[in-house]
Amino acid sequence: MSEITTISMQKALNLALADSLRADPKVLILGEDVGTLGGVFRITDGLQAEFGSQRVFDTPLAESGILGMSVGLALAGYHPIPEVQFDGFAYPAVNQIISQIGRMNYRSRGTMPMPITLRMPSFGGLRAPEMHTESLEAMLAHVPGLKVVSPADPQQAYHLLKLAASMPDPVMFLEPKPRYWQKAEVDVTNPGNLQGARIAREGKHVSLIAYGAMVARCLQVAELAAEDGIEVEVVDLRWLKPIDTATVAASVAKTRRAVVVHEAPLTAGLGGEIASRITEACFDTLKAPVERVTGFDVPYPSGDLEDEYVPNVDRILFGIQRVLTYKRLGA
Amino acid sequence: MTQARNERLSTASTLEVPALALSSEQQRELYQLLETVRHLDLSAIAWQRQGIIPGYAPERGQEAAQVGSAYAMNRELDFIFPTYRELGVARAWGVDMVAYMSTHKASWHGGLYDPVASRFAPIQAVVGGSVLHAVGWAHGQTLNGPLNTSTDEPQPSGKYGVAISYFGDGASSQGDVHEAMNFASVFKAPVIFFVQNNGWAISVPTDRQVAGGSVAARAAGYGMPTIQVDGNDIEAVYAATSAARTHAASGQGPVLIEAMTYRRGPHSTSDDPGRYRSLDEERSEAGQDPVDRYAEKLQAAGVVDQTFLANALSNAQDEEEQVRAGVIALGSRPGQEMFDFVYAEPTAELKAQAASWREESEHV
């Protein structure tokens, strides 16, 4: 029997953590303010009360410490789910993430796997102070040994987090902050296929490829484009490491046009990686070069300028327009 | 400088170290370990010069600190978190020496030993990084709950297994070390921070590296009991580590031991200490050689004689030859291994990269 409830992503994540703590006594939650407060976004709300302060505990304010301690806990047989309070606070822990968590299984020849699920409130949209709004997925996806995932809606959030919390490898779990309070239906009994990308909306004229908070915006764009008779297919990438090239390529093989959308800066961003893979897989069928609609090569700006920076509906529509009107030389 | 270092040594001790009587048999075992480690260490430098291994980080002068501390730990219950200069710890702990040296042969980054089975974490280049791992592992022991230890053991093992983290005065400048000490004290984790203050962080002397007088002085700021010990005195190191282990294992939280030693050789086989210190300085600052010192002590006490010392040397030479042969016999690792250990659950994408590597490399 399916069990469908309408909840926010924040609640979906909270339920996924509770389920994970219940399912596996070795699962732990640690971080700043995750205990009695329940996290600044209340994702861990009530978990310490239910599971105790040994399973869900506050740490001193030190991100490298939280991640380094998680390495040792993993070695001691636990599955830590550390939280860094905001994406930009992961930077002080980059040494632990890259030189330790990402390499320990390799360095130890498979004897020290790192089942660590690092939860990070990610991306913009809250007009938050500096370092509370970052988009560091390309940096993480570049690191061997890590897996990177970002859910787009409550259904994905619930099931992907439960999956990550049961995986033997380190998963960087990027939660799209601006989607925390959006409610949608969640079928807790039916995860569906959680591997790779998914088609969030079918269309035949152009593929929009996005992840995290940008999926909802691309779905909005698809609605608007449909009014003009343009049928947009939206691919929710979900996994940013590994990237599901097959699903992306199948979509582009059908639509023959692709626009990649992300908030992170253009240069060396995932858009370049995805565009390259599409070119390799679909070179002969592409009707236009792969377009990218992204943030700019500037630090994530203050709240006042955020709307100028994050791809908005108009910029994405312009991107679609460019691939639709592209003319080959001499054609 | 020696005098200043010794003055710090005499004033900063805060955890009481009870006198420990070692049996003659234990003393002879410790001496054999010292001699073995000394020979392996010196040999490794020769192997580098002979082209058998590409590089090595010598530890001459730190043998007593390493052997004495490892000897005090419990091989069934405890876990060691080393850096890259811990050959003496590894040997005293029973880590396979060919597998250990394989990291210096560039066979595999963490060495070819099994770190979980040997309870000796992979060799670590980012020297502050592993200090936090020790705290995490130690907190894991607390979460596991008290051990069922038998009461008839001669030395009670305590409630918890203990993590021991080895690092140096240079590493103590890294933020992770301070986060580790703070976390350990907050969580009362059963962990020993074992600092080998060998006077040098490559070319930078301790007084340009460590503010606050000593590493132990800093740890006191985290509310952690500390022991400064003469790192050239193996029995003093053993006693200090035993006291620290008892403290941590009983659930009273972390301890920092600062063993005052001297790195008599270069930082690595690529280093040239002549650029930053003179032989006169080395002689005046290094103190008495820890291996010679123990030989003299045991001879004076009648525990060993010339025959024993000659045998110890001969045993060390035999082992050195075995390890050398083993290291030479280590073939190159199969290329496939590059892909095998990245993930516990490899991705389809990495499998595809491995397949294309195989196709392209087997083609030639």
Interface residues (C-beta under 8 A of the other chain):
Chain A: L28 Q54 T59 P60 A62 S64 G65 L67 G68 M69 S70 V71 G72 L73 A74 L75 A76 G77 Y78 P80 P92 N95 Q96 S99 Q100 R103 M104 N105 Y106 R107 S108 R109 G110 T111 M112 P113 P115 P144 G145 K147 M167 P168 D169 K241 P242 I243 T245
Chain B: F79 W108 H109 G110 L112 D114 P115 V116 A117 A121 P122 V126 G129 S130 V131 L132 H133 A134 V135 G136 W137 A138 H139 G140 Q141 L143 N144 A163 G175 D176 E179 A180 N182 F183 V186 E337 D340 F341 V342 Y343 A344 E345 T347 A348 E349 L350
